[in-house]
Amino acid sequence: MKNTIHWLGHATVLIEGDKRVMLDPWKVQGAQPVDLVLVTHGHFDHCSPEDVDKVRGPHTEVAAPAEVAAKLGKGHTSRNTPTEIERSCEATGQDANRLVYAIRMSATVDSAAVQDG
């Protein structure tokens, strides 16, 4: 199946193919559940527990750096617990049909946190 990439605003991207993957859901409207949610960091406009809930179905996996996974895990114990992905590591997800995804997250510096000078 051909993958289609949809920019939904700000940093929110939906990738549709054999699986549906959403990056940094924020201000999501009318969304269907996805297979995988990737949250890059803890800023409110990238890590919105309310928006993650909007796209989280009974089998949705959520992957994020450890500090973000902890934030997303609060109040979500009855559903899928976010996977903690340590920075600069790789993780894979599997289901009965074999490998579903591979993720590599690397530590970055947020330019908004860097002082001019």
Buried (B, 14 or more C-beta within 10 A) or exposed (E): EEEEEEEBEEBBBBBBEEBBBBBBBBEBEEBEBBBBBBBBBBBEBBBBBEBBBBBBEEEBBBBBBEEBBEBBBEEBEEBBEBBBBEEEEEBEBEEEEEEBBEBEBEEEEEEEEEEEE
